[in-house]
Amino acid sequence: MGQINFGAYPRSGNTFTNSSMIMGLIDVDYCAHEHNAHKLLKTQNRFTIIRNPLDSISSAIVHYSSQHDDRVNRFTEWYVDYYTQCSDKKCITILFDELINDPKKTFINLAKKMMIQNHNFDKIDYSLANKNETVFERQNEVSVLRNEIEKSSYFADALDVYNNAQFN
């Protein structure tokens, strides 16, 4: 029996991936290291998911309802540090957009890369995983924030939008 290890920055498809891995793996131990790159990178057979930083960081700020004055800097440093560590250690990386657009193909390709032949990734109904209304409500908040950021002419203006955003 082998083992697969997973971790990613917050708001990068972690819950969806965890559920899919639990349902899809047969005869393989699965271990999620949540948002801790250091723990993940101490293991073998590991992978991560990377999401557009603008989406991932803004979503994490909304999710954690961060009110720190330097929240953009904190979350950005965390994001950069996480993926720098993963890159340095040659961690298998899945693109968030590929995961969302074709999860079946993405997980089957991951199984091939990790030489896992016995799995159920082709039998999972992935449409059920995206029915969580809370996720869609939060994603709408993130989309509004992202649109405001994209309208900013200068980086300083974009930071002001982040820093002045009010989250539930």
C-alpha positions, 0 to 999 in steps of 0.5 A: 500500500502506497501513500499520497500526500496533499497540501495547498494554500487556502482557498485553492480547491482543498476541500474538493480535492480532499473529498475526491481523493478519499472517494477515488483512492483504493489501497492507498493511504491518503494524508492531507497536510492542509496549508503547511508546506513544511509538513507536506514537503517532508513526505514523498508522493506529494502534490499541491494545487496552485490557483491564480494569486489574485483569486486565492489571496482575495478569497483567503482574506474573505474566508478568514475575515482578516481585519489586520491592517497588513492583511494583503502583505501577510497573505501574499507572503504566505502564498509566495512562501508556500509555492516557493517551497513547493517549487524548490522541492519539485512538488507535483503541481496541479493548476486550479483551473484544470481541476475545476474545468475537468476534475476527472481528467486531472485526478486520473492524470495525477494517478498516472504520474504517481503510478497508481493504477487502482482508483475510482476517479473515473466513477466519481460524480464531480458535479455534486462537489460544487453544489455548496451555496456558501462557496458560491456566495463567498466566490461572489464576494471575491469576484466583486473584490477582484473586479474592483482591484482590476479597475485600479490604475496603480498598485497602491490603489489596488492595495487600498481596495483590499485594505478597505474591503468589508467582509462578513 
